[in-house]
């Protein structure tokens, strides 16, 4: 029989932490002594009791086959930064092709500003005298 008036040691509680059946009094005694929790069947500390608690034999997985990957390209500013799209053709000015007398008059005034000024002054003087 276990004396529950003395604090439990980890060696006394380890079988119960590994899954060995016991009474709630023993579990409370271990918990009050600070030995709580459960360990898995694969834990090396539980090896002496693994057959008794029904733990399956450990299955060792085959080691993974190494995969060789192609080398990664070196990072350079040219392959990190994406170039901006060329929008110059989309925003280029489009010549306006208005073949009417108004656009021809404006073109003549732009080509001969002094002559246009004299004609404007003469027309103003003629109209001023009519009043």
ZIKAMO-V234974 format. One record per residue. N is the residue number from 1. RES is the residue in one small letter. PSI is psi in radians with two decimals (* if undefined). OMEGA is omega in radians with two decimals (NA if undefined). Layout:
n:N res:RES psi:PSI omega:OMEGA
n:N res:RES psi:PSI omega:OMEGA
This chain:
n:1 res:x psi:2.57 omega:-3.11
n:2 res:x psi:2.35 omega:3.10
n:3 res:x psi:1.88 omega:-3.10
n:4 res:x psi:-0.02 omega:3.10
n:5 res:x psi:-0.34 omega:3.10
n:6 res:x psi:2.41 omega:3.13
n:7 res:x psi:2.51 omega:-3.11
n:8 res:x psi:2.59 omega:3.07
n:9 res:x psi:2.90 omega:-3.14
n:10 res:x psi:-0.55 omega:3.12
n:11 res:x psi:-0.61 omega:3.13
n:12 res:x psi:-0.55 omega:-3.07
n:13 res:x psi:-0.24 omega:-3.07
n:14 res:x psi:-0.74 omega:3.12
n:15 res:x psi:-0.63 omega:-3.12
n:16 res:x psi:-0.56 omega:3.08
n:17 res:x psi:-0.42 omega:3.12
n:18 res:x psi:-0.05 omega:3.04
n:19 res:x psi:0.08 omega:3.11
n:20 res:x psi:2.40 omega:-3.13
n:21 res:x psi:2.51 omega:3.13
n:22 res:x psi:-3.12 omega:-3.12
n:23 res:x psi:2.78 omega:3.08
n:24 res:x psi:-0.47 omega:3.12
n:25 res:x psi:-0.74 omega:3.13
n:26 res:x psi:-0.71 omega:3.12
n:27 res:x psi:-0.67 omega:3.10
n:28 res:x psi:-0.69 omega:3.11
n:29 res:x psi:-0.76 omega:3.12
n:30 res:x psi:-0.69 omega:-3.12
n:31 res:x psi:-0.69 omega:3.12
n:32 res:x psi:-0.42 omega:3.12
n:33 res:x psi:-0.01 omega:3.08
n:34 res:x psi:0.20 omega:3.14
n:35 res:x psi:1.54 omega:-3.10
n:36 res:x psi:2.86 omega:3.09
n:37 res:x psi:3.10 omega:3.14
n:38 res:x psi:2.51 omega:3.11
n:39 res:x psi:2.64 omega:-3.11
n:40 res:x psi:2.90 omega:3.13
n:41 res:x psi:-0.52 omega:-3.10
n:42 res:x psi:-0.09 omega:-3.13
n:43 res:x psi:2.30 omega:-3.13
n:44 res:x psi:-0.48 omega:3.13
n:45 res:x psi:-0.41 omega:-3.10
n:46 res:x psi:0.10 omega:-3.09
n:47 res:x psi:-0.72 omega:-3.13
n:48 res:x psi:-0.42 omega:-3.07
n:49 res:x psi:0.02 omega:-3.04
n:50 res:x psi:-0.64 omega:3.10
n:51 res:x psi:-0.60 omega:-3.08
n:52 res:x psi:-0.52 omega:-3.10
n:53 res:x psi:0.06 omega:3.07
n:54 res:x psi:0.51 omega:3.10
n:55 res:x psi:2.36 omega:3.09
n:56 res:x psi:2.72 omega:3.10
n:57 res:x psi:2.46 omega:-3.12
n:58 res:x psi:2.37 omega:3.09
n:59 res:x psi:2.10 omega:-3.14
n:60 res:x psi:2.20 omega:3.13
n:61 res:x psi:2.60 omega:3.09
n:62 res:x psi:2.52 omega:3.14
n:63 res:x psi:2.53 omega:-3.11
n:64 res:x psi:2.54 omega:3.12
n:65 res:x psi:2.22 omega:-3.13
n:66 res:x psi:2.42 omega:3.13
n:67 res:x psi:2.24 omega:3.10
n:68 res:x psi:2.16 omega:3.14
n:69 res:x psi:2.60 omega:3.08
n:70 res:x psi:2.63 omega:-3.12
n:71 res:x psi:2.52 omega:3.14
n:72 res:x psi:2.57 omega:3.12
n:73 res:x psi:2.65 omega:3.12
n:74 res:x psi:2.45 omega:3.13
n:75 res:x psi:2.17 omega:3.09
n:76 res:x psi:2.82 omega:3.10
n:77 res:x psi:-0.53 omega:-3.11
n:78 res:x psi:-0.60 omega:-3.12
n:79 res:x psi:0.01 omega:3.06
n:80 res:x psi:-0.85 omega:-3.07
n:81 res:x psi:2.19 omega:3.11
n:82 res:x psi:2.37 omega:3.12
n:83 res:x psi:2.60 omega:3.11
n:84 res:x psi:2.52 omega:3.13
n:85 res:x psi:2.63 omega:-3.14
n:86 res:x psi:1.90 omega:-3.14
n:87 res:x psi:0.19 omega:-3.08
n:88 res:x psi:-0.59 omega:3.13
n:89 res:x psi:-0.56 omega:-3.11
n:90 res:x psi:-0.52 omega:-3.09
n:91 res:x psi:0.17 omega:3.13
n:92 res:x psi:2.52 omega:3.12
n:93 res:x psi:2.46 omega:3.14
n:94 res:x psi:2.19 omega:3.14
n:95 res:x psi:2.39 omega:3.13
n:96 res:x psi:2.17 omega:-3.10
n:97 res:x psi:1.37 omega:3.10
n:98 res:x psi:1.87 omega:-3.12
n:99 res:x psi:1.26 omega:3.06
n:100 res:x psi:3.02 omega:-3.03
n:101 res:x psi:-0.53 omega:-3.12
n:102 res:x psi:-0.78 omega:3.13
n:103 res:x psi:-0.56 omega:3.08
n:104 res:x psi:-0.68 omega:3.09
n:105 res:x psi:-0.78 omega:3.11
n:106 res:x psi:-0.67 omega:3.10
n:107 res:x psi:-0.68 omega:3.12
n:108 res:x psi:-0.70 omega:3.11
n:109 res:x psi:-0.70 omega:3.12
n:110 res:x psi:-0.56 omega:-3.13
n:111 res:x psi:-0.52 omega:-3.08
n:112 res:x psi:1.29 omega:-3.05
n:113 res:x psi:-0.62 omega:-3.12
n:114 res:x psi:-0.78 omega:-3.14
n:115 res:x psi:-0.70 omega:3.13
n:116 res:x psi:-0.63 omega:3.12
n:117 res:x psi:-0.72 omega:3.12
n:118 res:x psi:-0.69 omega:3.11
n:119 res:x psi:-0.72 omega:3.12
n:120 res:x psi:-0.73 omega:3.13
n:121 res:x psi:-0.71 omega:3.13
n:122 res:x psi:-0.75 omega:3.13
n:123 res:x psi:-0.65 omega:3.11
n:124 res:x psi:-0.73 omega:-3.14
n:125 res:x psi:-0.68 omega:3.12
n:126 res:x psi:-0.71 omega:3.14
n:127 res:x psi:-0.53 omega:-3.11
n:128 res:x psi:-0.64 omega:-3.11
n:129 res:x psi:-0.44 omega:-3.10
n:130 res:x psi:-0.40 omega:-3.10
n:131 res:x psi:* omega:NA
